[in-house]
Amino acid sequence: MDTLTKLEATIAARRSASPDQSYVAKLNAKGLPKIAEKVGEEATETIIAALTGSDAELTGEAADLLFHLLVLLSAKGVPLSDVMAELDRREGVSGLDEKASRPESPT
């Protein structure tokens, strides 16, 4: 079992814990908007670390971003295996070709 899969299982187990005892449970108790906000905050911090921080700072922020993304996926009931399958599906496909194959978003 790889690190992300183990983390996914830990997050799933902690969702039902007391919010006083678990950060994951506390985030879930605040609801999806708060979890999504945390993902956005961590993404911003990752960008700042990439542009102005050290490699160690970027590594820490990237870990925070992955953690919060897994919390978000768990809250939405989307298994990490679905994300990995989508990445597998895209492997070997040009990023430009893959993006062009997506349906247009309404503006």
Secondary structure, 3 states (H helix, E strand, C coil): CCHHHHHHHHHHHHCCCCCCCCHHHHHHHHCHHHHHHHHHHHHHHHHHHHHHCCHHHHHHHHHHHHHHHHHHHHHHCCCHHHHHHHHHHHCCCCHHHHHHHCCCCCC
